[in-house]
């Protein structure tokens, strides 16, 4: 999969590129402590949100209904007012798009440093199975996996090689990240559902959202790029795409796609503070704020722009089980996680504390693109709680943990899971 430089985003499918003036850091770009972004493109996100709010106040209507004259137009950034807190990012505010941020976590796999984005698994009913996603090839209600229309995917990626879509850009088109809302040489994923939380005064927000979609693979040949902005436009494929649409191989795969506030900043682990290091290799960027763009992607929902983090396909297992009254045979499809190891106790400097996932010393079984990778992790522990492991001495390879009986590696009980999306 092609990945743009993390310090200067370049065109990718459905990606929005924010800049003001020349160069990746020109203009007053928002840093991690800044308020809502003020660039022309960010204004589309905020304008879309404010417009939807005004409509909701003026009339009781579907805020995602068609209300402009051209049914092919973009309507700006999606309204995040119902997004759960975890989809807004750290410091996020559902009434102030763009103030939250997401930071890639440092971890290790196969002897090398990697990064991942963590997302909590929602609670399931007592006796429920959080890994069960299908029964007899039909989705379950406990773990929702709505459809998402994915264009020109390959066998191993939901995007074409080198982000080279078969769709037709406008004649003479050259992407301009300063002014273009979406790259018109590409086609963003079309989502069919958004994360929601039933906010209530005085009560903590809850959500059953999981970052899983069921891929419906479609071609873009003979279509205008970014022509598909909603399910309705996909359904009208015969009018939008000459010859109609055909489902491609790969449909039915479960894809990790974590929907986020499209205006939120996303920082690579190398720039977790939101700034370039003072000794950064490019003196022109050293010590300056990072853009917060480069790892996220952008797609569509009912003609609104949706931000998301893409973590690859979920491996699954299929098993015939006997269930029900009367007992009947059924095919059960379950997600297959990889293991994420944390020490039972860790020492950082002079301080000692219980080990926790997401603190920079996690050990994963597999890096994305290698066998065993999964965007879902099961938490395991290792080490003697009476003999803390120094943070500088944590193992870098799972085999080092499993081969040492003294480390007593075991799954956390009861079973604990976290979504662990590696986006690069």
C-alpha positions, 0 to 999 in steps of 0.5 A: 500500500502506498503511504504519503510522507507523514510530514507532508501529505500528498494525494491519496483516495478521499484525502483532504489536504490542508495548507495555506500558502506555499509549503507544508507548514505555510500559514496558521495551521492548527496545532494540538492546542489550537482551536478550530482550523481556519483554512478554506477547506476546514471551513467546509467542515465547520460550515457543514456542521453549522448549516446542519445545526441551523436546519435542525433548529428551523425544521424537523427534518432529516439533517442528511436529506437532500436539500440543494439543487444538484444531487451530486454536490458535496455538502461539506463535513459530516455533522459530529454532534452525535458522535461518541467521545472516542470518535471525536479524539482526545479533547474532542467536543461534539459541538466544536468540530476539529478540536479533538486529536488522535495520536498513533501509539508506539509499540513493537512487533517482529523486533521493530517499532510500529504504531497503531491506533487504539479504540475500545471494544464496547461492552457486550451483554452477559454471555455475549460473544464480542467476536461473533460477527455473522451467523449463517453468513448474516450479520449479528445485531450484537456486533454491527458490521454495516456495508461500505462501498469500496472502489477498485480494491486489490486482494490485500488492500481496500485501495488500488495499487499506488492509489491509482484509480480507474475513474476519470478525473476532470480534463487537465485536472491537477490536485491542489491541496490548498483549495480542493476539498477532495482529490478528484483523481480518486474515489472515496469509500461510501459509508452506510452508517455513522457512529452515534451515541444517545447523549442525555443530560447527566449521563455518560455517553455510551455507544455500541459502535465498532470500527468494522464495515462489510466491504462491497467492492465496485469498479470505477472504470468509465465513471467520474472520480468522486461521482459516488458520494452516497448509497443513493448515487451508488444505487443509481449506478446505471445513470452515473456509470455507463453500463451499470455497476458490477460487484467485484471479488473481495465483497464480504470482507470485513474492513477496519475503518474507524470513523472520526471527526473529519476535522480532527488532527491525527498525529504520527507517533514520531510527532506525538507532541504535535510538533516536529522535534527541534533536531528534525532533519529539515531545519525549516520544520524543526520545532514547528507544529505538525499539520496533523494530516497524513494518516487519515483518509476521507470518504462519503456518507450521504454526500457529506465528507467522513474522516476515518482511519483504515486498518486493513482486513480482519481475519476470521474463523468459521465454525459449525455449531449446534445452538438454539431450541430446538438445537440446529446447526449454524455457521458462526463467523468470528473475528480472529484477534492477534495478541498484544502483550504488556508487562504485569509491572513496569519501571519507568525511571524511578517509578514503578506501576502496573503495566497498561496497554497504550503506554508505549511498550506494547508488544504485538504479534504481527505487523501489518502486511505480515502473517498473523496481523489483525486490527483486533488485539487480545490483551495478554500479560507477562512478567513477575509482578514482584520484579518490574521490567524496565521500560527500556528493556521490554522485549521487542519480539513475541517469541522472546516472551513465549520462549521464556517460561519465567515470564508466565505469559497468559491472557488477561481474565476475563478476556479483554480486547481492544481494536488496534488499527495499524494504518501504515 
